[in-house]
Amino acid sequence: MPKLQSLLSFKDHPQNIRKRLLRDIIIVVVITFTCLLALSIYQARTVREKVSKTIISDASALVKKRFIRFVDPIENYLAVISEWAKNGTIIQRNDQELTKFLIPLLSPYTHITGLLIAHNNGGEFFLQRYDGGWRSRRLYPGDGRRIAIWHSWNRNGQPFNTWQKKTDYQSANRPWYKEALNNKPGKISWTEPYTFFTTQEIGVTAATHWQEEDDPDSRHIIAIDLLENDLLEFLNNLLAGKDGHIIVIEKDGSIITYNQMKPGKVDQRPAPLQAALKIWQSHKGKEVSALKFISSGQVWWAGFSKLGQGEPSSWVGIIIPQSKITENVVQKWRQTGMIGLGVLILAIFLAFRLVKKYSYQLKDLPTQHIGSNNFTNELMALINAGESTTLEFKSTLRTNLKTGKKGMEIEIAWLKTITAFMNSDGGILLVGVEDDGNILGIQVDHFENEDKLRLYCKSLINNHIGPEFIRFITLKIKLVKEKQIVVVECERVRKPVFLSIGKNEEFFVRSGPSSMKITMSQMVKYLEERR
């Protein structure tokens, strides 16, 4: 009902053309800005995906490159020393010869803390970085409690202290020994962090083994130790911030270490790390430059790269939240949004200034309403200007002044004017004003009150023009010079407006200060030119 009532009611406050122009310009600006904003948001999301993939891929490649520099010497030493050992070059040497050979080899790489050469018969040589120098331990073949022969060495490989100590140590019980023998000969294995026997520090060990050609049961193992603190410090330096993860893993998915691991504490792997590891394993352990997944309600990206050529023994993975990756992108997008908002405000301001600048030209446009702030003066100015294409005077709404009786011809006369206004450029009908501009008033129409007058006008418009056009008409009843007049303000209507008289429909347009009826063919041509 409210919608129907609105359709059948006269407008109370029509907007003037300046306000409507300003409103329309602002609407166009806002719609354009909204479309651009929507496009920017869509592109930002697309760009964010592409940027995330690119950054995680580049970061993964960079981490791999730097980590290879870190572990390459270790794996190279294992490979080289293994080859020498196979030929008897190392095994046959005594402790001093081994030390003089190995210390220059290991010294440049301070993150290597120790090297072990062992045999499955229980024999072992262990060289360890210690107190600014080196020390070694020799265990001869055998089982159970044995004598360990220790030497202290200076940087030049010269001994300065020797002692012996009984020990229950067995190479076969150590993680590196088991990892190496569980792998293929010549392949390098990495342990998970464990406690070193000698120093009780936590670290990881890379190890490999080989077997003698003439004695398949004879196994040699060579291993290199790294302290976990050194490894974690290196990993944390690779990735700024606390949100990302770098993980080093075996081919089977077992974790060697990761950057946020707490040394000496129970391993509580973060949920994103576990989720990324599962996804990588679902890809059958292949290299993946960019994996997207959700963990803990957050979007993450991960990349996994193998360390080494062929079938590597270890892999490195990088796991970063998307918010961290696209932080700069989001910040730039916000800056762009602020700039866009500033442009929108500027555009609205310029639209206002533009309308104000050309307001003097807009005054020359057809007058379609009279302002309420200075109504009497504006009305008198119109009356003094006389009838025109957009202004017409009628003495009464329904009374024939010659006969003093109500006449339909009087009603049709002002309805023709309203129809002509809407079919042309709009205009104002003043009822109660004679052709010469004399204000007569509508007292001769004898309406009981204003409500009855409005109902009468609305009924005629609905019946003869159509209720759908009532929204283009504003009816005002004003007292001017103590006489009541009716002001009917009509807007231009884009579609044709017909006046129904009996069974006929007629089409009227304004021609100078009068309304003119035109034929159907003229109407078609008129409407085409009017578009």
Backbone torsions as a table, in degrees:
resi	resn	phi	psi	omega
1	MET	NA	-43.0	179.6
2	PRO	-58.6	-37.1	179.9
3	LYS	-66.6	-42.2	178.5
4	LEU	-66.1	-40.0	-179.8
5	GLN	-64.0	-39.1	178.3
6	SER	-64.8	-37.6	180.0
7	LEU	-64.9	-35.3	-174.3
8	LEU	-96.1	9.0	-178.2
9	SER	-110.7	149.8	176.1
10	PHE	-71.0	149.1	174.9
11	LYS	-71.0	145.0	-178.2
12	ASP	-92.3	-40.4	-173.5
13	HIS	-135.6	86.5	178.1
14	PRO	-67.2	144.9	178.3
15	GLN	-81.9	143.0	175.9
16	ASN	-77.4	167.7	-171.0
17	ILE	-66.8	-30.4	178.1
18	ARG	-65.8	-44.7	178.8
19	LYS	-64.6	-40.5	-179.8
20	ARG	-66.2	-39.9	179.0
21	LEU	-63.9	-46.0	178.8
22	LEU	-61.2	-43.5	178.8
23	ARG	-60.1	-45.1	-177.3
24	ASP	-66.2	-39.9	178.2
25	ILE	-63.2	-43.9	179.6
26	ILE	-63.2	-40.4	178.7
27	ILE	-61.2	-44.3	179.1
28	VAL	-61.9	-43.5	-180.0
29	VAL	-62.7	-45.5	-178.4
30	VAL	-64.4	-44.5	179.6
31	ILE	-62.4	-43.4	178.7
32	THR	-62.3	-44.4	179.1
33	PHE	-62.8	-41.9	179.9
34	THR	-63.0	-42.9	178.3
35	CYS	-62.7	-43.6	178.5
36	LEU	-64.9	-38.4	178.6
37	LEU	-64.3	-45.1	178.9
38	ALA	-61.1	-42.7	178.1
39	LEU	-63.6	-39.7	179.6
40	SER	-64.9	-41.1	178.9
41	ILE	-62.9	-44.1	179.4
42	TYR	-62.5	-45.7	-179.4
43	GLN	-66.8	-35.2	179.3
44	ALA	-62.4	-40.6	178.4
45	ARG	-65.7	-42.5	178.7
46	THR	-64.4	-45.5	-179.9
47	VAL	-63.3	-37.8	-179.4
48	ARG	-61.4	-39.8	177.4
49	GLU	-63.1	-48.4	-177.8
50	LYS	-64.8	-42.8	-180.0
51	VAL	-63.1	-42.3	180.0
52	SER	-60.8	-45.3	179.7
53	LYS	-62.1	-44.4	-178.3
54	THR	-64.9	-45.9	-176.6
55	ILE	-66.7	-44.5	-179.1
56	ILE	-66.3	-36.6	178.1
57	SER	-66.0	-46.0	179.2
58	ASP	-65.4	-41.5	179.9
59	ALA	-64.1	-41.4	179.1
60	SER	-62.1	-43.5	179.3
61	ALA	-64.5	-39.4	-179.7
62	LEU	-67.6	-44.7	178.7
63	VAL	-61.1	-43.4	178.5
64	LYS	-59.3	-46.4	-177.6
65	LYS	-60.7	-45.7	-178.2
66	ARG	-71.1	-36.5	-178.8
67	PHE	-70.5	-35.5	177.1
68	ILE	-61.6	-38.7	176.9
69	ARG	-61.6	-30.8	-178.6
70	PHE	-76.9	-43.0	-173.7
71	VAL	-97.4	-18.5	-177.8
72	ASP	-54.7	-47.2	179.5
73	PRO	-57.1	-37.6	-178.8
74	ILE	-63.5	-52.5	-177.9
75	GLU	-68.1	-33.8	176.9
76	ASN	-65.4	-43.1	178.5
77	TYR	-61.2	-42.1	179.6
78	LEU	-60.6	-43.5	-179.2
79	ALA	-66.2	-45.1	-177.4
80	VAL	-66.9	-48.5	-177.7
81	ILE	-64.7	-34.8	177.2
82	SER	-61.2	-44.2	-179.9
83	GLU	-63.3	-42.2	178.7
84	TRP	-65.3	-39.7	-177.8
85	ALA	-67.1	-35.3	178.8
86	LYS	-60.2	-33.3	-178.3
87	ASN	-87.4	4.1	179.5
88	GLY	81.4	7.7	-176.5
89	THR	-65.9	-36.4	-175.6
90	ILE	-100.1	-47.6	-172.4
91	ILE	-56.5	-35.6	-174.8
92	GLN	-78.4	-10.3	-177.6
93	ARG	-82.4	154.6	175.7
94	ASN	-84.0	178.9	-173.1
95	ASP	-60.7	-42.4	-177.4
96	GLN	-67.2	-41.1	178.4
97	GLU	-64.1	-42.7	177.7
98	LEU	-62.3	-42.3	-177.4
99	THR	-66.1	-44.4	179.7
100	LYS	-62.8	-31.3	-179.7
101	PHE	-77.7	-40.2	-171.2
102	LEU	-85.8	-34.5	-175.7
103	ILE	-59.6	-48.6	177.8
104	PRO	-61.9	-29.5	-178.6
105	LEU	-72.0	-37.9	-174.5
106	LEU	-94.1	-23.4	-172.3
107	SER	-56.6	-41.6	-176.6
108	PRO	-63.3	-21.4	-176.1
109	TYR	-107.2	92.0	-172.0
110	THR	-67.2	-18.2	180.0
111	HIS	-79.7	-8.6	172.6
112	ILE	-85.9	116.6	-174.6
113	THR	-100.8	-18.5	-178.6
114	GLY	-166.9	159.6	177.8
115	LEU	-137.1	138.7	-179.3
116	LEU	-126.2	138.1	172.5
117	ILE	-125.4	116.2	-173.4
118	ALA	-128.4	163.3	176.7
119	HIS	-130.1	151.8	-177.3
120	ASN	-71.8	-1.3	173.8
121	ASN	-86.3	0.5	178.4
122	GLY	103.4	-12.4	178.3
123	GLY	-73.1	147.7	-177.6
124	GLU	-158.6	145.5	168.7
125	PHE	-121.9	129.3	-176.5
126	PHE	-127.9	123.0	177.1
127	LEU	-115.1	127.8	-173.2
128	GLN	-131.6	137.9	173.1
129	ARG	-70.8	128.0	-172.7
130	TYR	-153.1	122.9	170.7
131	ASP	51.9	47.5	177.9
132	GLY	80.9	-6.0	178.5
133	GLY	-134.2	-142.1	-178.5
134	TRP	-139.8	154.8	170.8
135	ARG	-141.9	154.6	-177.3
136	SER	-130.7	157.6	176.9
137	ARG	-132.7	132.5	178.2
138	ARG	-118.5	127.2	173.5
139	LEU	-119.4	128.5	179.7
140	TYR	-90.6	159.5	-175.6
141	PRO	-52.8	145.4	179.0
142	GLY	148.7	170.9	178.2
143	ASP	-118.4	164.8	176.0
144	GLY	74.3	-158.8	-175.8
145	ARG	-73.1	130.3	-176.3
146	ARG	-137.4	176.1	177.7
147	ILE	-95.7	123.7	174.3
148	ALA	-97.9	126.3	179.9
149	ILE	-98.6	119.5	-176.0
150	TRP	-108.2	144.2	173.6
151	HIS	-133.4	142.8	169.6
152	SER	-102.6	139.1	-175.7
153	TRP	-128.7	142.8	172.3
154	ASN	-84.0	-178.1	-175.2
155	ARG	-66.7	-19.0	-179.6
156	ASN	-91.9	2.9	178.9
157	GLY	82.3	20.9	178.3
158	GLN	-100.1	132.3	-179.7
159	PRO	-75.0	144.0	175.9
160	PHE	-134.1	1.1	176.2
161	ASN	-160.8	143.1	178.4
162	THR	-140.7	138.0	176.3
163	TRP	-152.9	165.9	179.9
164	GLN	-124.8	149.3	-177.9
165	LYS	-152.4	135.3	176.8
166	LYS	-74.2	144.6	-178.0
167	THR	-150.4	151.2	174.2
168	ASP	-97.6	6.8	-176.2
169	TYR	-60.7	134.1	175.5
170	GLN	-132.4	123.8	179.5
171	SER	-57.5	-38.1	-175.0
172	ALA	-63.0	-16.1	-179.4
173	ASN	-93.5	-5.3	-174.2
174	ARG	-87.7	147.9	-177.6
175	PRO	-57.2	-41.5	-177.0
176	TRP	-64.7	-36.6	179.6
177	TYR	-64.7	-45.9	-179.1
178	LYS	-67.0	-41.9	-179.8
179	GLU	-61.2	-43.0	-177.8
180	ALA	-65.3	-44.9	-177.7
181	LEU	-71.8	-23.2	177.5
182	ASN	-77.8	-11.8	-179.6
183	ASN	-101.0	170.7	178.8
184	LYS	-71.2	149.3	176.6
185	PRO	-55.8	134.0	179.5
186	GLY	89.1	-16.9	178.2
187	LYS	-84.8	143.2	-176.8
188	ILE	-95.9	133.2	178.4
189	SER	-117.1	146.8	175.9
190	TRP	-115.6	138.5	177.3
191	THR	-86.6	161.1	164.9
192	GLU	-75.9	162.5	179.8
193	PRO	-55.9	136.2	178.3
194	TYR	-148.3	172.7	-177.9
195	THR	-90.5	123.1	177.8
196	PHE	-66.5	143.1	-175.7
197	PHE	-67.8	-43.4	-171.4
198	THR	-76.5	-49.8	-173.6
199	THR	-98.5	-11.9	-176.3
200	GLN	61.8	20.2	173.1
201	GLU	-89.5	160.0	-179.4
202	ILE	-95.7	137.3	179.8
203	GLY	-163.1	-173.7	177.3
204	VAL	-127.3	159.0	-177.2
205	THR	-134.9	136.2	172.1
206	ALA	-102.5	132.3	-174.8
207	ALA	-144.3	154.9	174.0
208	THR	-146.0	167.1	-180.0
209	HIS	-142.1	163.3	173.1
210	TRP	-146.1	164.1	179.1
211	GLN	-125.2	147.7	-178.7
212	GLU	-72.6	141.9	-176.1
213	GLU	-65.3	-38.8	-177.5
214	ASP	-87.1	-6.0	178.6
215	ASP	-144.1	86.9	-176.8
216	PRO	-59.5	-21.9	-179.9
217	ASP	-82.9	-8.6	-180.0
218	SER	-90.5	116.6	-177.0
219	ARG	-117.1	135.2	176.0
220	HIS	-114.3	137.4	-180.0
221	ILE	-124.8	135.6	174.0
222	ILE	-126.5	137.0	-173.9
223	ALA	-142.9	151.4	177.4
224	ILE	-127.3	133.3	-177.3
225	ASP	-98.8	145.1	170.9
226	LEU	-132.4	136.6	175.4
227	LEU	-73.0	139.8	-178.4
228	GLU	-62.8	-36.8	-179.5
229	ASN	-60.4	-40.7	178.5
230	ASP	-65.3	-41.2	-179.1
231	LEU	-67.2	-42.6	-180.0
232	LEU	-66.9	-39.3	177.9
233	GLU	-61.7	-41.6	178.0
234	PHE	-63.6	-45.4	-178.7
235	LEU	-63.9	-42.4	-178.8
236	ASN	-68.1	-28.5	176.6
237	ASN	-73.1	-21.7	179.1
238	LEU	-73.7	-29.0	-172.9
239	LEU	-129.5	113.6	179.7
240	ALA	-75.2	146.1	177.0
241	GLY	92.9	162.4	-177.1
242	LYS	-98.3	-6.4	-174.4
243	ASP	-83.3	-29.1	-175.7
244	GLY	-87.2	164.5	179.1
245	HIS	-132.2	141.3	167.9
246	ILE	-121.0	129.5	-175.4
247	ILE	-126.6	137.9	175.2
248	VAL	-112.9	125.8	-172.5
249	ILE	-133.9	158.7	171.3
250	GLU	-80.5	167.2	180.0
251	LYS	-60.5	-32.8	-179.4
252	ASP	-80.3	0.6	177.3
253	GLY	97.4	-6.6	178.4
254	SER	-70.1	138.8	-174.0
255	ILE	-83.9	126.6	173.0
256	ILE	-81.3	-52.4	176.1
257	THR	-167.6	168.5	172.1
258	TYR	-149.4	160.7	-166.2
259	ASN	-64.8	-29.1	-176.6
260	GLN	-100.7	15.3	176.9
261	MET	-67.5	139.2	178.9
262	LYS	-93.5	113.7	-177.5
263	PRO	-58.7	133.9	175.5
264	GLY	76.8	3.6	-178.9
265	LYS	-114.8	163.5	179.1
266	VAL	-61.2	133.7	-176.4
267	ASP	-72.3	112.0	175.7
268	GLN	-116.1	90.9	-173.6
269	ARG	-71.1	131.8	178.9
270	PRO	-61.0	149.0	-178.0
271	ALA	-57.5	-44.1	179.4
272	PRO	-60.0	-36.7	-179.6
273	LEU	-65.6	-44.5	179.1
274	GLN	-64.3	-41.9	-179.6
275	ALA	-63.6	-43.8	179.8
276	ALA	-63.5	-38.7	-179.6
277	LEU	-64.9	-40.1	178.4
278	LYS	-64.4	-42.4	-180.0
279	ILE	-64.3	-42.0	179.6
280	TRP	-62.8	-41.9	179.1
281	GLN	-65.5	-31.6	177.2
282	SER	-68.0	-20.5	174.8
283	HIS	-88.8	14.2	176.5
284	LYS	61.1	37.1	173.8
285	GLY	64.7	32.2	179.1
286	LYS	-95.2	161.9	176.6
287	GLU	-66.3	132.6	179.3
288	VAL	-133.5	123.0	-176.4
289	SER	-79.5	-32.0	-177.5
290	ALA	-154.1	114.8	175.9
291	LEU	-116.5	130.7	177.9
292	LYS	-106.7	133.6	178.2
293	PHE	-154.5	168.4	-179.8
294	ILE	-116.8	131.3	177.4
295	SER	-145.6	135.4	-179.6
296	SER	55.0	37.2	177.2
297	GLY	71.5	17.3	-177.4
298	GLN	-130.8	147.3	177.6
299	VAL	-83.8	131.4	-179.6
300	TRP	-126.2	158.3	173.7
301	TRP	-127.3	144.4	-179.9
302	ALA	-139.5	149.3	174.2
303	GLY	-136.5	139.4	-178.7
304	PHE	-126.1	131.5	-179.3
305	SER	-132.7	143.6	177.9
306	LYS	-81.2	146.5	178.7
307	LEU	-99.3	103.3	-179.2
308	GLY	111.9	177.5	-177.5
309	GLN	-99.9	165.7	177.3
310	GLY	67.0	-129.3	177.1
311	GLU	-101.9	93.0	-174.4
312	PRO	-71.4	157.2	178.6
313	SER	-84.8	-19.2	-176.6
314	SER	-142.9	159.5	-178.6
315	TRP	-132.4	156.8	175.0
316	VAL	-124.2	136.3	179.1
317	GLY	-125.7	146.7	177.0
318	ILE	-123.7	132.5	-174.2
319	ILE	-131.2	118.6	-174.5
320	ILE	-134.8	138.0	175.6
321	PRO	-68.4	143.7	-178.6
322	GLN	-60.3	-34.2	-179.6
323	SER	-61.0	-33.8	179.4
324	LYS	-75.4	-38.2	-178.9
325	ILE	-65.0	-45.9	-172.9
326	THR	-98.4	19.0	-178.4
327	GLU	-57.2	-45.2	179.5
328	ASN	-68.6	-37.0	178.6
329	VAL	-62.6	-46.1	-179.7
330	VAL	-63.4	-40.5	179.8
331	GLN	-63.4	-42.3	178.0
332	LYS	-66.4	-37.4	178.3
333	TRP	-63.8	-39.8	177.4
334	ARG	-63.7	-41.8	177.7
335	GLN	-61.6	-41.3	177.6
336	THR	-63.2	-40.9	177.9
337	GLY	-61.8	-41.3	178.4
338	MET	-65.6	-39.8	177.3
339	ILE	-64.1	-42.5	179.1
340	GLY	-62.0	-40.3	177.8
341	LEU	-64.2	-40.1	177.4
342	GLY	-63.2	-39.9	177.6
343	VAL	-63.9	-39.8	178.5
344	LEU	-61.9	-46.2	179.3
345	ILE	-62.6	-42.4	178.9
346	LEU	-63.0	-40.9	-179.4
347	ALA	-64.1	-41.0	178.0
348	ILE	-64.2	-41.7	178.7
349	PHE	-62.7	-43.8	179.3
350	LEU	-66.2	-35.0	177.0
351	ALA	-63.2	-42.5	178.1
352	PHE	-62.3	-45.0	179.9
353	ARG	-65.1	-37.5	-179.5
354	LEU	-64.2	-45.2	179.6
355	VAL	-65.3	-39.4	-180.0
356	LYS	-66.6	-38.3	-178.9
357	LYS	-63.0	-40.5	-176.4
358	TYR	-98.8	15.7	-178.2
359	SER	-63.4	-30.7	-179.7
360	TYR	-67.3	-31.0	176.5
361	GLN	-75.5	-31.9	179.5
362	LEU	-68.1	-21.7	178.2
363	LYS	-64.7	-25.6	-179.5
364	ASP	-79.5	-7.4	177.9
365	LEU	-72.9	157.8	-178.8
366	PRO	-54.5	133.7	178.9
367	THR	-77.9	126.2	-178.3
368	GLN	-116.0	-7.0	177.3
369	HIS	-158.7	163.5	178.5
370	ILE	-113.4	126.8	-178.3
371	GLY	-65.0	145.8	-177.2
372	SER	-81.1	-20.8	-177.5
373	ASN	-70.0	-35.6	-178.7
374	ASN	-132.4	51.4	-168.9
375	PHE	-59.9	-51.9	-173.5
376	THR	-61.6	-44.1	-178.4
377	ASN	-66.3	-42.2	178.9
378	GLU	-65.1	-39.9	179.6
379	LEU	-63.5	-46.4	-178.5
380	MET	-65.4	-34.1	178.0
381	ALA	-65.1	-38.4	178.2
382	LEU	-67.4	-45.0	-179.4
383	ILE	-61.6	-41.8	-179.6
384	ASN	-66.0	-29.7	178.9
385	ALA	-73.9	-22.7	177.2
386	GLY	87.3	171.7	-177.7
387	GLU	-65.9	149.0	-178.6
388	SER	-152.3	-169.1	179.0
389	THR	-60.9	-29.0	-176.5
390	THR	-114.7	13.9	179.5
391	LEU	-146.2	131.8	177.9
392	GLU	-142.8	146.9	179.3
393	PHE	-107.7	140.9	171.3
394	LYS	-134.0	139.9	-176.5
395	SER	-73.9	-41.6	-176.2
396	THR	-141.8	170.7	176.7
397	LEU	-94.0	-31.5	-175.0
398	ARG	-147.6	-5.2	-174.2
399	THR	-104.3	130.6	175.2
400	ASN	-83.9	114.8	-175.1
401	LEU	-66.2	-25.7	-179.6
402	LYS	-73.6	-40.4	-177.4
403	THR	-98.5	-19.9	-177.0
404	GLY	75.8	9.6	-179.8
405	LYS	-113.8	161.5	176.3
406	LYS	-70.5	139.7	179.6
407	GLY	-140.5	135.5	-179.9
408	MET	-64.0	-30.9	-179.2
409	GLU	-62.2	-29.5	177.7
410	ILE	-69.2	-43.0	179.5
411	GLU	-63.0	-45.9	-178.7
412	ILE	-63.2	-32.7	-176.9
413	ALA	-61.2	-49.8	-178.8
414	TRP	-76.7	-25.0	174.5
415	LEU	-66.6	-36.6	175.6
416	LYS	-59.5	-43.1	-178.9
417	THR	-61.5	-44.7	179.9
418	ILE	-62.1	-44.4	179.9
419	THR	-62.1	-43.1	-179.5
420	ALA	-64.2	-41.4	178.0
421	PHE	-58.6	-48.4	-176.4
422	MET	-67.5	-28.6	177.9
423	ASN	-82.2	-11.1	-178.3
424	SER	-111.5	-120.1	-176.4
425	ASP	-111.2	19.8	-176.7
426	GLY	81.5	174.3	179.3
427	GLY	168.2	-175.2	-176.3
428	ILE	-126.1	131.1	173.8
429	LEU	-107.4	123.7	176.7
430	LEU	-106.0	115.6	179.5
431	VAL	-103.8	128.6	-174.4
432	GLY	108.4	10.3	179.2
433	VAL	-125.2	128.4	-179.6
434	GLU	-77.6	168.0	-174.9
435	ASP	-59.8	-29.5	-178.5
436	ASP	-86.0	1.5	178.1
437	GLY	95.7	-0.2	178.5
438	ASN	-71.2	131.2	179.9
439	ILE	-82.3	111.8	-176.7
440	LEU	-95.5	-37.4	-175.2
441	GLY	86.6	167.7	-177.1
442	ILE	-111.7	23.4	179.8
443	GLN	-60.4	-30.0	-177.8
444	VAL	-67.8	-15.6	178.2
445	ASP	-80.4	-15.5	171.8
446	HIS	55.2	54.0	171.8
447	PHE	-85.4	139.2	-176.2
448	GLU	-64.6	-39.2	179.6
449	ASN	-159.8	178.2	-177.8
450	GLU	-65.7	-36.1	180.0
451	ASP	-62.0	-41.2	178.9
452	LYS	-64.8	-38.7	179.7
453	LEU	-63.7	-47.2	179.7
454	ARG	-62.1	-43.5	-179.9
455	LEU	-62.0	-39.1	178.8
456	TYR	-62.9	-49.6	-178.6
457	CYS	-63.5	-42.8	-178.9
458	LYS	-63.8	-39.1	-179.6
459	SER	-64.3	-43.0	178.9
460	LEU	-65.4	-42.8	179.9
461	ILE	-64.5	-42.4	179.1
462	ASN	-61.9	-41.6	-175.1
463	ASN	-77.1	-37.2	-172.5
464	HIS	-102.3	-23.7	-178.6
465	ILE	-114.7	-44.7	179.2
466	GLY	128.2	136.6	-177.6
467	PRO	-64.9	-22.1	-178.7
468	GLU	-70.0	-13.9	-178.3
469	PHE	-100.4	-0.6	-176.6
470	ILE	-64.4	-27.1	-177.7
471	ARG	-73.0	-11.7	177.9
472	PHE	-93.9	5.4	-174.2
473	ILE	-122.7	133.9	174.7
474	THR	-117.6	125.3	-178.4
475	LEU	-112.8	124.2	178.7
476	LYS	-123.0	141.7	176.3
477	ILE	-116.8	115.0	-173.8
478	LYS	-125.9	153.6	176.7
479	LEU	-103.5	114.4	-179.0
480	VAL	-126.0	124.8	-176.9
481	LYS	52.7	42.4	177.6
482	GLU	62.0	20.8	177.2
483	LYS	-126.1	140.0	-176.5
484	GLN	-86.2	125.7	176.5
485	ILE	-125.4	160.4	178.5
486	VAL	-112.4	129.3	177.5
487	VAL	-110.9	118.4	178.4
488	VAL	-111.5	110.8	-178.8
489	GLU	-100.5	126.0	-174.6
490	CYS	-117.9	134.8	176.2
491	GLU	-94.0	156.7	174.4
492	ARG	-70.6	137.9	180.0
493	VAL	-116.7	134.2	-175.2
494	ARG	-73.0	-38.4	-179.5
495	LYS	-88.6	157.4	-175.8
496	PRO	-65.3	140.8	178.5
497	VAL	-114.9	123.5	-178.2
498	PHE	-108.2	151.2	174.8
499	LEU	-106.3	120.4	179.9
500	SER	-89.6	120.1	176.5
501	ILE	-124.6	104.1	-173.6
502	GLY	67.3	-124.2	179.2
503	LYS	-96.0	-0.2	-176.5
504	ASN	-99.3	150.6	172.9
505	GLU	-118.4	126.8	-176.5
506	GLU	-121.7	150.9	-176.1
507	PHE	-116.9	123.9	-176.3
508	PHE	-120.4	146.5	174.2
509	VAL	-134.8	164.8	177.8
510	ARG	-85.3	136.9	175.0
511	SER	-134.5	96.1	-174.2
512	GLY	67.9	-135.1	-178.1
513	PRO	-89.1	15.9	-178.2
514	SER	-135.2	166.1	178.1
515	SER	-99.5	136.9	-174.8
516	MET	-125.6	134.1	176.6
517	LYS	-85.1	135.7	178.4
518	ILE	-124.6	159.2	-177.8
519	THR	-76.9	171.4	-179.1
520	MET	-63.0	-42.0	-179.8
521	SER	-66.1	-39.4	176.4
522	GLN	-64.5	-37.4	-179.5
523	MET	-63.0	-44.2	-179.6
524	VAL	-60.3	-46.5	179.5
525	LYS	-64.9	-39.7	-180.0
526	TYR	-62.7	-45.3	-178.5
527	LEU	-66.7	-35.1	178.3
528	GLU	-66.5	-40.5	179.6
529	GLU	-72.7	-24.4	-174.9
530	ARG	-80.9	-17.5	-176.7
531	ARG	-66.1	NA	NA
